[in-house]
Amino acid sequence: MIYLCNKFMVTVIYSFFIFLYQQVIRLAALFNLKARLLQKGQRQTFDMLRQKLISGKRYIWVHAASLGEFEQGRPVMERLKQQHPDTGIILTFFSPSGYEAQKNCTVADIVCYLPVDRRSNAQRFIMMINPVMAIFIKYEFWANYLQTLHQKAIPTCLISAAFRPSQLFFKPYGGWYRKLLHCFTHLFVQDEPSARLLQSINIQNITIAGDTRFDRVTAIADQAKELPLVAAFAHDARTWIAGSSWSADEKMLIACFNHHPEIKMIIAPHITDESHVNTICRQISRPYIRYTQATIETALQAECLIIDCIGLLSSIYRYGEMAYIGGGFGAGIHNVLEAAVYGIPVIFGPNYHKSREASHLIERGGGFSVVNQNEFNTLTAKLLQSHALRREAGNNAREFVYQQCGATNLIIQNINTLNETVWDS
């Protein structure tokens, strides 16, 4: 009786927080573009499904929180599409940054926002799409959706998952949240520590598969775009690449760059709006050009190339001798693997500890963390002075990436085995 009462209370509290979340988004939508996009997109989901669902067609539902999780899930979606071409894929996002970037992606048949996690929405959504299986990427543990999938006995997998002791699952008071993990048919985790944490709370349906991001970045590198303007700018020059940089990163990078005439720099800021790009330009004391305003001729005259558009960064890293990945002086660093795959040293700020791959790059000698301007200046000087050091660090970075590949194959093999009756039906 006490257990049922506690379960009821936690469910009520969860529902109350979901209600509060809706109200916050509704208020934020008055002032914030992303909040407006999210609110509008969630309202349109059911109409979109009615228009696009094909009667009698089987669908796999794949959910990604945002763009990073989509990139992790993409290799698995592509393989499923290849092996089961008659089965469609419905891709949902929580974040506008993910949906807006991939709403026209060809790997999925339907792309939409995930409606708010109310029980009525979950039941309606799952009844409409009637998926043969569901795949969640890395995290996103929406209680009503997971419970509905479990009640309907729909095979549900979590892929590229990483768990930490600080998460609610592993706290003495996290019992209700722990039960959500039992809704998954199988959990594919990135590493042994994650598996041990799950086993400590009696979750046994686990496979240590690794991280599909390694497969994704190697595929991107193999298919990297040719960028003649960038190639001309970087030709025969020592070139830094600064990727997904924020203001704190840019202040440090540009201060060093301004005093090193022997190098060129390509800077691809995380925010590319006019105001931010102009702030970057004002800090640079050497000749620079914006990508959208450049020609090959004008790029040859510049010493700094500012990438004021999106979609090019993963192909730009190939033109550099060193890379700096932004975000480490804020909430956390961005994707270090996109640079490491090209065999160049990777530098980032101090807030990298949530990035397992960044920690491993440091251990392997392919990555370096700096905490302030002096450390960055010193490290940069060492790398500039020693071709052997740059080559060794770059080789270490590339080897680390390629040694971690294979997660997609392992996940697909297990999914096909787990769901043989689905594919044969």
Secondary structure, 3 states (H helix, E strand, C coil): CHHHHHHHHHHHHHHHHHHHHHHHHHHHCCCCHHHHHHHHHHHHHHHHHHHHCCCCCCEEEEEECCHHHHHHHHHHHHHHHHHCCCCEEEEEECCHHHHHHHCCCCCCCEEEECCCCCHHHHHHHHHHHCCCEEEEECCCCCHHHHHHHHHCCCCEEEEEECCCCCCHHHCCCCHHHHHHHCCCCEEEECCHHHHHHHHHCCCCCEEECCCHHHHHHHHHHHCCCCCHHHHHHHCCCEEEEEEEECHHHHHHHHHHHCCCCCEEEEEEECCCCHHHHHHHHHHCCCCEEEHHHCCHHHHHHCCEEECCCCCCHHHHHHHCCEEEECCCCCCCCCCCHHHHCCCCCEEECCCCCCCHHHHHHHHHCCEEECCCHHHHHHHHHHHHHCHHHHHHHHHHHHHHHHHCCCHHHHHHHHHHHHCHHHHHC
